[in-house]
Amino acid sequence: MFVFLSQLRSIQKIHKMYNMYIHNIIMVIRLAAIELSDILPHTLSLSRGAQEAVRACQTVLSDEC
């Protein structure tokens, strides 16, 4: 029984670390989206890909988790 509880605690620690890792990735993506949505509209000529990137950034910002 002790071994099972020990393994369960290890799994819980791994799960918590994994959740923090995913949370950090989401925060980095959000920060990048904010930066891109601020920078891209100010370029003189936006290509079609850049316009799509701006729309994608705005979508990410409007879809707060």
Secondary structure, DSSP 8 states (H G I E B T S, - for coil): -HHHHHHHHHHHHHHHHHHHHHHHHHHHHHHHHHHHHHHGGGSSS--HHHHHHHHHHHHHHHS--
